């Protein structure tokens, strides 16, 4: 994910954990210290952003997907071509890995 230099991205599990700590009465400073963050404002903005999103969901406001939209929708043919390329790459990586493993075992048995 792209962002500003030094920008932190938190997963849903961490956000829920932070919210639970807030319910337990911990301060933003204590939570930031727990996660090794220098600034308590990171936690404050995280909580505010989460609350704002939840409010939007309750009001029925659709949240726009992040990222740049595609210029043209992906066709089924294109999906299959991309999957085929991915599978070819995975096969080649696996083949190279197994070759290196066999070569490493042969090398070790020859030196003993």
C-alpha positions, 0 to 999 in steps of 0.5 A, spaced: 500 500 500 502 506 498 502 512 503 506 518 505 513 516 508 513 513 515 505 512 514 503 506 518 497 501 516 493 497 521 489 491 520 482 490 522 485 486 528 489 491 531 484 496 530 479 492 534 484 491 539 485 498 540 478 499 541 478 494 546 483 497 550 479 504 549 473 501 552 478 498 558 480 505 559 487 506 557 489 512 554 491 514 547 498 515 550 498 508 553 496 504 547 501 508 542 506 506 547 504 499 547 504 498 539 511 502 539 508 508 536 512 515 538 505 519 537 499 518 541 495 522 535 496 516 531 491 512 535 487 518 536 486 519 528 485 511 528 479 511 533 476 517 529 477 514 522 474 508 525 468 511 528 467 515 522 466 509 518 462 506 522 457 512 522 457 512 515 455 504 515 449 505 519 447 511 515 447 507 509 452 511 506 456 507 501 464 507 502 468 508 495 473 503 494 480 505 495 485 505 489 484 507 482 479 504 478 480 500 472 480 504 465 476 498 462 473 492 466 477 485 466 474 480 461 474 473 462 479 471 457 484 477 460 482 473 467 484 467 465 490 469 461 493 473 468 491 466 472 495 462 467 501 467 467 501 467 475 501 459 475 507 459 470 511 463 474 509 459 480 511 453 477 518 456 474 519 458 482 517 451 484 522 448 479 528 452 481 527 451 488 527 444 488 533 444 483 537 448 488 534 443 494 537 437 490 543 441 488 544 443 495 543 435 498 548 433 492 553 438 494 553 436 502 553 429 501 559 429 496 563 433 501 562 428 507 
